[in-house]
Amino acid sequence: MTSNILARLRPPVPWPALAAFGTLLIALLLAGAALAHNVTEGDAGYVQEVTGFRPIAFIYLGAKHMVTGYDHLLFLAGVIFFLYRGRDIATYVSLFAIGHSITMIAGVWWSISINAYIIDAIIAFSVVYKALDNLGAFRLWFGVQPDTKAATLIFGLLHGFGLATKIQDYDISPDGLLGNLIAFNLGVELGQLMALALILTAMTHWRARPAFARQACAANVLIMVVGFALMGLQITGYFVA
């Protein structure tokens, strides 16, 4: 399910063009990085004012969060990068969803809070980790292959804490809280499925191209670079905020 493409990389790789593309990609991601876990002002006002069980509204908010969650989507893209069978994709996406759901709901319900910059830096690290895993770096450097399913579940738990930490910044009414959290999480999973369908469609066409094996290495290097950039943004924010 992963491929040691570091060991099989053959030149030429169009590094100047990839560097330019990567710079543009990083700029776009950093421009929207503040949306990766935050709730927009309008949505935050609604969340603060609403009382009672409002499933449709919270499903919408959850789906909106996921489709604008760049770090989530980058990690998911890395997870499915070398998965071809539907059963494997379903297994890994389910592990991520289970982890994400547990900590998002439990974190808000039991007020488990983590510094937003720290948890977002860890989430950015998950993107770096998955890119390195796809490149076969751990096997090449250390002679071991980490359990990819366990890693997906663990990082899913951490991703859930990212949103839970942000949601706790708003005074959500305890009236209907659990139901609204479950509805929000359902929306997150629906948004995840919609984004995943688009990613898989693009990946399917890309995999059919003869140059996929060579380009896959460059793509994962770019994912790793973006992950490091997001980590740097959050670490800087932690020290200057």
C-alpha atoms as one frame of an Amber mdcrd trajectory, in Angstrom:
protein
   0.000   0.000   0.000   3.026   2.233   0.257   5.870   2.307  -2.213   9.566
   2.901  -1.634   9.755   5.440  -4.424  12.722   7.235  -2.901  14.891   4.253
  -3.745  13.493   4.012  -7.292  13.538   7.668  -8.262  15.203   8.229 -11.643
  16.095  11.601 -13.189  15.136  13.777 -14.798  12.592  15.331 -12.455  11.490
  18.865 -13.426  12.577  20.430 -10.131  12.437  24.108 -11.253   8.860  23.747
 -12.451   7.945  21.751  -9.363   9.549  24.392  -7.141   7.492  27.112  -8.808
   4.323  25.050  -8.507   5.151  24.229  -4.908   5.683  27.877  -4.044   2.281
  28.729  -5.511   0.638  25.826  -3.677   2.188  26.856  -0.358   1.075  30.456
  -0.854  -2.492  29.366  -1.546  -2.545  27.035   1.435  -1.054  29.573   3.813
  -3.525  32.184   2.615  -6.312  29.864   3.721  -4.541  28.272   6.660  -6.523
  30.307   9.143  -9.638  28.516   7.904  -8.220  25.054   8.456  -9.868  24.669
  11.851 -11.406  28.025  12.619 -15.118  28.756  12.520 -15.837  31.886  10.470
 -17.206  34.971  12.241 -20.708  34.494  10.907 -20.786  30.832  11.843 -19.254
  31.603  15.241 -22.019  34.118  15.956 -24.630  31.530  15.054 -22.965  28.864
  17.208 -22.909  31.243  20.175 -26.528  32.336  19.842 -28.342  29.134  18.937
 -30.023  26.981  21.574 -31.642  23.588  21.319 -31.029  20.751  18.895 -30.394
  22.118  15.382 -29.203  19.127  13.336 -29.443  20.589   9.818 -27.512  23.717
  10.726 -24.754  21.816  12.481 -24.478  19.223   9.697 -23.948  22.115   7.277
 -21.329  23.701   9.546 -19.489  20.390   9.874 -19.418  19.786   6.124 -18.261
  23.363   5.513 -15.441  22.889   8.002 -14.140  19.748   6.320 -14.130  21.041
   2.747 -12.133  24.116   3.874  -9.802  22.093   6.108  -6.610  22.083   4.041
  -4.589  20.101   6.564  -7.283  17.430   6.840  -7.496  17.065   3.075  -3.732
  16.970   2.591  -3.449  14.207   5.167  -6.300  12.252   3.584  -4.736  12.654
   0.141  -1.525  11.209   1.550  -3.378   8.334   3.202  -5.073   7.201  -0.011
  -2.170   8.063  -2.330  -1.103   4.446  -2.874  -4.400   2.738  -2.013  -6.085
   1.171  -5.035  -8.668  -1.237  -3.614 -11.965   0.175  -2.400 -11.827  -1.963
   0.739  -8.437  -0.553   1.715  -9.573   3.014   1.124 -12.701   2.425   3.212
 -10.638   0.892   6.036  -8.171   3.750   6.304 -10.747   6.507   5.892 -12.905
   4.820   8.542  -9.975   4.682  10.975  -9.355   8.385  10.445 -13.060   9.169
  10.844 -13.348   7.127  14.055 -10.363   8.886  15.600 -11.538  12.319  14.463
 -15.064  11.727  15.781 -14.013  10.466  19.214 -11.784  13.386  20.121 -13.908
  16.091  18.522 -16.999  15.103  20.513 -15.195  14.081  23.708 -12.927  17.124
  23.636 -15.866  19.542  23.601 -18.092  17.481  25.912 -15.401  17.106  28.602
 -13.671  20.434  27.889 -10.332  18.850  26.940  -8.351  21.777  25.580  -4.967
  21.926  23.830  -3.207  25.085  22.762  -4.479  25.797  19.242  -1.039  26.519
  17.790   0.449  23.349  19.265  -2.315  21.030  18.068  -2.321  22.610  14.605
   1.463  22.186  14.415   1.027  18.504  15.303  -1.642  18.174  12.626   0.716
  19.772  10.098   3.345  17.245  11.208   0.891  14.460  10.340   0.998  15.715
   6.743   4.809  15.579   6.784   4.749  12.109   8.358   2.398  10.692   5.748
   4.404  12.129   2.871   7.594  10.564   4.290   5.747   7.276   4.739   4.613
   7.363   1.111   8.178   8.033   0.021   9.350   4.934   1.881  11.638   7.074
   4.043  11.175   5.154   7.295  12.061   1.807   5.748  14.978   3.345   3.848
  16.399   5.322   6.775  15.588   3.103   9.759  14.849  -0.297   8.229  11.343
  -0.407   9.731   7.855   0.306   8.439   5.504   1.867  11.021   2.003   0.415
  11.286   0.097   2.575   8.800  -3.333   1.731  10.218  -2.304   2.619  13.773
  -0.737   5.863  12.547  -3.924   6.800  10.674  -6.043   6.221  13.780  -3.651
   8.132  16.055  -3.466  11.097  13.722  -7.246  10.974  13.367  -7.493  11.401
  17.144  -5.167  14.392  16.977  -7.059  15.991  14.082 -10.248  15.758  16.131
  -8.637  17.622  19.009  -7.771  20.426  16.592 -11.409  21.214  15.927 -12.511
  20.530  19.504 -10.010  23.093  20.764 -11.365  25.761  18.419 -15.022  24.987
  19.146 -14.391  25.512  22.852 -13.502  29.138  22.135 -17.213  29.747  21.624
 -19.890  29.602  24.291 -22.085  26.873  22.853 -25.355  26.442  24.700 -25.514
  23.233  26.766 -29.113  22.873  25.552 -28.886  20.249  22.806 -25.077  20.238
  22.942 -24.495  16.502  22.474 -26.967  16.232  19.620 -25.473  19.265  17.899
 -21.946  17.879  18.288 -23.040  14.574  16.744 -24.747  16.444  13.894 -21.639
  18.556  13.364 -19.512  15.426  13.244 -21.909  13.852  10.740 -21.467  16.922
   8.576 -17.684  16.602   8.882 -17.863  13.027   7.631 -20.189  13.975   4.758
 -17.825  16.764   3.759 -14.947  14.321   3.992 -16.701  11.904   1.649 -17.406
  14.656  -0.877 -13.790  15.824  -0.836 -12.565  12.240  -0.983 -14.672  11.539
  -4.076 -13.047  14.471  -5.882  -9.553  13.448  -4.775 -10.093   9.842  -5.865
 -11.457  10.924  -9.240  -8.358  13.027  -9.898  -6.058  10.287  -8.564  -7.650
   7.643 -10.794  -6.983   9.681 -13.931  -3.473  10.522 -12.778  -2.566   6.914
 -11.960  -3.459   5.901 -15.514  -0.623   8.045 -16.868   2.752   6.367 -17.533
   4.656   9.070 -15.638   2.705   8.566 -12.396   5.492   6.673 -10.557   8.016
   9.469 -11.171   5.552  12.280 -10.535   4.289  10.593  -7.358   7.637  11.170
  -5.693   7.631  14.857  -6.556   4.015  15.202  -5.394   4.797  13.695  -1.997
   7.843  15.934  -1.659   5.539  18.904  -2.267   3.057  17.607   0.307   5.910
  17.293   2.791   7.123  20.836   2.058   3.629  22.230   2.563   3.363  20.318
   5.839   6.637  21.818   7.057   5.454  25.289   6.004   2.220  24.879   7.962
   4.200  23.621  10.969   6.442  26.678  10.790   3.426  28.983  10.602   1.889
  27.474  13.734   5.139  27.351  15.712   5.823  30.989  14.839   2.296  31.890
  15.891   2.800  30.144  19.230   5.853  32.246  20.077   4.634  35.610  18.787
   0.939  35.461  19.756
